[in-house]
Amino acid sequence: MTTLQICALIWLAFVFGLSLWQHINLGLIMIPASFILVLFSGLPLNALYAAFPAKLVLLVLGVMYLWNHVQESGFAGIIVKKAVALAKGRVYLLPWIIHVLAAFICAVGALPAAAFAITVPVALEIAKRERISPTLMGIILIQGSCVGGFTPFNPWGNLVAEQAAKAGIPLDALYLFLSQGVIAVAVAVAAFFIFGGMELLRRPISAALAENGGAPEKTVLTPYQICSFLGMLAFIVLVLFKYDVGLTAFTIGMILQIAFRIKSKAALSKLPWGIAIMIAGVLIYVGLLEKLGVLHTIGDYLVSIQHPSLVRFSVTIVGTILANFESSSIAVLGLVIPVAVKSMVEVSTILSNSIYLGVLSGCLVVMCASPFHIGGALILSEAENYDGTFKQLLFWVLGLTLVMPFITFLL
């Protein structure tokens, strides 16, 4: 490894640490850091702009623009109420209904952070009312979002697929989704039994919950709610027919905005600009590392390790440690996945590629329950016993950090 490559990695570590210390958006600080790296390295400035992930940025903004219509119309709230009614008094089903609901919200394109924001307040209120551990409810909800985060409609899945395609690694979207989903569901099941699931299974049917769920009120949908729902259906169908995800979402969202006279200022203010900058900044820096040959050198070093399982173990343990402290999983995926695909030159089959990247991604995003992550922070903001919940979440993610790398080691 050259002196310039080592300096680029040291600069990355410094910027990452400064971001955590000063609570600065990692992507925001990486943009000027990338500019300084370009000046120091002698790379042309065009290399910085060439690394800008325009497609992913448009995808993130587009799907959230469309999903905001679903939320603003009130249709998202109706979905939540109908989901809760499905429990019919069986308290143990409530966390799993929320799990499926969060997975559905992410599966149709919403960022997991948006699914957290929509479902965590409702889920934690249910947990409080039905005496369910907020840690149990929160972790199972988060794992549901993780499952839905790797569909072709979601930025997480698209980021992994795009980085693999860039490195010439063939993937199957279905196997990628299923591999990650198995990890997320297994983690959710473990959390269910560790944090009090057996006690929920032994409880009798809740009369109050059964009454609320047994005779649901008749809901009269407004024109805005109906059109938002139809817009989501049209979005799913068009994407399945290979239309661009972000541009399709923007087009349908704009039709809804014009039809229902939504003010542009209000619509723009609710877009996840922070996440878009996060993706852009991180992937710009990763692109420069690739131009400097850093990723290729790291990939060659990992490949030189005789045991392939040690390669997977090394990549995963670094990724899970980063994921404990970085507030956005997409930033961690953006840093770790490019390194992982560079070390996969010996892997040839689509199935093995998809399973490895699916399991690796799953091991990284299950850390969303960290109290330093937006998912864990939202759980803590709604939990009655802050200190107790904080300790449970902290010990939980520390346990995952020790266990998850061994899963990829065994592949």
N, C-alpha and C positions, 0 to 999 in steps of 0.2 A: 504494500500500500504506500502510495506516494505521500510526501509531506502535505501537499495541497488537499488530498483526500482526507487525511487525518485531521487537518485544520477544519475542513467542512463538517466532519462529525463532531469535533469539539464545539464548534460554533452552534451546531444543532442542539447539543446537550445544554449549552449555556442558555440558548434562547428558550428551550423547553423549561428549564429550571426557573428562568426569569418570569415566564408566563404563569407558572404555578405560584411563585412567590408574590407577584404583583396582581394576581387574578386578572390577567389580560387574556383576551381571546387568542388562542394559539395561532389561528390563521392570520389574525390582524398583525401580530408581531412578526410572523414569518414573512410577510410581504416585504417590509424594509430589510429584514435579515437576508432575504433572497437577493435584494438589490445590492447590499453590501458584499455578499458572496460573489455576485457577478463582477463587481468592480475589482475585488481582490483577486479573483481567479483569471481575469482577462477574457472570460466568455463574452460573446456579443450579447447586447441587451435583448435582442430578438429571442435568445434562448429562454429568457424569463417569460416573455409573452407567449412563446410557443407551448410552454408547459401549463398555461392557464386552462383548467378543465371546464370549458364552456358548456359542454353537454351536461355534465353533472350539476353545474350551478343552475342551469335552466330547468333541469329535472326537479331539483329541490324546491326552487321558487314556484315552479308550475304546479306541482302536486299539492303544495301547501296553499297556493292561491285557490285551487279548486276545492280543497278540503275545508278551507275557511268559509266557503259558501255553505257547505253542509253543516258546519258548526253554527254559523251566524243565523241560518234559517231556523235553527232549533231541532233539526232532524237528528243530529248527533245525540241530543238529550233524550229523544224518543227511543233511539236504539238502546241506550243505557237502561231506561226504565223497563223496556220490554225484556231485556236480557235478565234483569233481576227477577222479574215475574216468573221466569222459567224454573226457579228453584223450588217453588211450591212448598215452602216450609222446611226444606232440607238444607240446613245451614252449611253442611260440608260441601255442597255443590256451589255455593256462592263464589269462593275463590276461583273455581274452575270456569264458571260462567264469565267472570271478569277476565280470566286468562284468554278464553276464546274470543271475547269481545275485543280485547286489546290486539289480539292477533289479526282479527278481521280488519280493524281500523288501519293497521300498518300494511296489511296485505293489499289494500286498495290504493296505497300510495302515500299515506300520511307518515311523516317521520315518527320514529318511536318516541321522541321527546314530545311530540304533539299528542300521541296516544297516552303518555304519562299524564300530561296536563288535563286531558279530557276525563280520564278514568280514575286517577288517583284520589281526587276529592270525594267522588261518589263511593269508590271502593273502601276508603278509610272511614267514611261515615257509616257504611254498612258494617264494617268490622267493629267499630265502636258500639253500635247498637246491638249487634249479635254476639258480642264478647269473643271476637276472633282476634288473634294476635296480629297487630299491624305489620309485623315483620313477615309473617306467613302470607298475608294478603298482598303486601307490596311486592315480595319476591315473585310470587306466582303471576301477578299482573305483569311485572317486568319481563318475565320469561315468555309470556304470551306475545308481548311486543317484539321480543327477539325472534320468535318464530315467524311472525308476519314481516319482519324487516328484511327477509331474504327472498321475497318474491320478485319477479321481473319489474314490478311497478314501484319498488322502493329504492331509495338511494343507496342503502347498504348493499343490497344484492347487485345493483348496477356497478357500484364501485369495485367490488371484487371481480365481477365479470370483465369490466373494462381493463383493469390492471392485468388480468390473466391474458386477455386478448392482445394487449400491448406487448406482452412478453412471448406471444406465440404459444401459449398454453391452452389447449382446447378444453372446454368445460361443457357440462350438461346442466342447464339451469335447474331441472327437476331434482337431480341427484345432489346438487349443491344445497338446494332448499331442504330436502329430506334429511341430509346429513346434519345440517345445523339444527334442524327441528328436533331430531332425536336427542341432541345434547341439551337443548333448552327444556324440553319436556322432562328429561331425566333429572335435571337440576331442580325443576319445579316440584317434582314428586318427592325428591329428597328433602326439600325445604318444607313441604307439607307435613311430613312425618316428624321432622326434627323440631318444628315450632308449634306442635300441638294438634296435628291432624287427627290422631287417634281419638282424642277427646271429642272432636267435632263429629267423628263417625259414630260415637256412642250416644250422642245427644238425641233426644226425641224430636219429632217434627215441631218447628216453631209455629205456634198458632197465629201469632201476629203476622209473621212472614207469609204463612199460608193464606191468610185472609187477604193480604195485600196483593199476593200473586194469583190468587184463585179466581178473582173476578176483575180483571183489568178494565180500567176505564176506556170507553170508546174514544179514540183519538181522531179528531178531524184535522187532516193535513191542510196547511195553507198552500197556495199556488207556489210560493217560494220553496217550501219543503219538498213538494212533489217534483218540481223542476230540478232541484239540487240532487234528489235521489236519481232521477232519470239521467242527469248529467254524469253522475258517478258510474251508472251502468253503461252509458255510452263510452265513457273513458276506458273502462275495463275491456269492452268489446273491441274498440279501435286499437288499443295496445296489443291485444291478443292477435290482431291482424297486422302486427309489426309497424304500426304508426309510431312516430317518435313520442316517448312518454311525456317529456317536458312541454314540447310544443302543442301536443294534443290537450294537455291539461290547461295550458294558457288559453287556448282557443275556446274550450268549453266554459272555462271560468269567465272569460270576457263576454261571452254570449249571456251568461247569467247576470253579469254586472250591468250590461246594457238593458237587459229585459226588466230588471228590478231596480234600476237606477241607484245602484250602490255607489257612494262617493269614492272617487279614486284615492283620495287621501286616506280614508279609513281602510280601504283594501290594501294599499301599499304599506301602511303602518303595521299591519298584522303579518306581513311576510317574514320568514326567518332569515333576515339579513345576516345575523351573527353566524348561523350555520353555513350559509353560502360563503361568507368570508373565510370561515374555518376550513372548508373544503378547498377553496381556491388557494389560500396561503400555504396549507400543508402540501398540497399536490404540486404547487409551483416549486417549493423547495425540494420535494422528492424528484421532480423533473430535472432540476439542476444537479442533484446528486447523481442522477443517471447519466447526464451529460459529462460529468467529471469521471465517470466510471466507478463511482463508489459502490453502487448496488451490484455491479458486475463483479467487483473484487470481493465483496462480502459473500455473494452467491458462490463464487469459485472456492472461497475458503470453506463455506459450509459443505459444499459438494465434496471437498477433499477429505472431510471427516469420513472415516471408513464405514461407520454404522449409520444408515439413513435415519434410524429412529432417534439418534442423538441430534441430528440436524433438526428434525421436527421438534424435539424437546427444547433445544436451544432457542429456536424462533418463538415457541409458545411461551416459554418462561419469561422472556424479555417482554413479549406483548402483554401478558397478564399483569406483570408488575407496572407497566406503563398505564394500563387500563384502570388500575386502582386509583390513580391520582389525576388522570385526565378526565375532565368533565364531559367530554364528548367521545362516544365510541367511534364515530366516523373519522375523527382525527387519528385515533389509534389504528383503525383499519387502514387509513391512508398511509401511515408510516410503516406498518408491519407487513401488509400484504405484498407490496412491491419487493421487499426483501425475500419474502417466502417464495414468490414465483421465480425469482432469480436463482433459487436453490433447487428448482424442480426440473432441471434439464434432463435428469435421468428418468423421470417419470414420463411414461409414454401413453398410457391408456386414459381415455376421457373419464371413465368411471373412477379410477384411482385419483386422478387430478381433482375431480369434483368432490369426492369424499374427503380428501385431505384438506382442501381449502374450506369446505363446509365445516368440518370439525374444528379446524384452526379458528375460523371466524366465530364459531359457537363458543369456543373457549375464551375468546376475547370479549364478546358482547355480554356474556353472563355476568361480567363485572359491573354492569349498569346498576346493580344494587348497592354499590359502594357508597358510603355516606358522602364521598367527595364528588360523586357523579350527579348529574341532574336528576336521575331516577331516584337514587337514595335520598337526595336532598328534598325532593318533593314528598317522599314518604315521611321524612322527619318533620317537615313543615305541617303535616296533618296529624301526626301521632300525638296522643295525649302524654305518654311517658317518653319524653325526648331522650333522656339519658339512657334508659333501658333499651330503647329501640336502636339508638346509636351504637351501643356496645354489641347488640346482637348482629346488626348489619356489618359492623367492623370485623367481628370474629368470623362471620359467614364468608366474607370476601377473602379474608386471610386464608381460610380453609380451602376456598376455591383456588387461590393462587398456588397452593401446595399440591392440590390434586389434579387440576386441569392439564398441566403439561405432561403428566404421565399417560393421559388418554392418547395424545398424539404420539407419544413414545411407543405405545403398544400397537399402533396402526401397522 
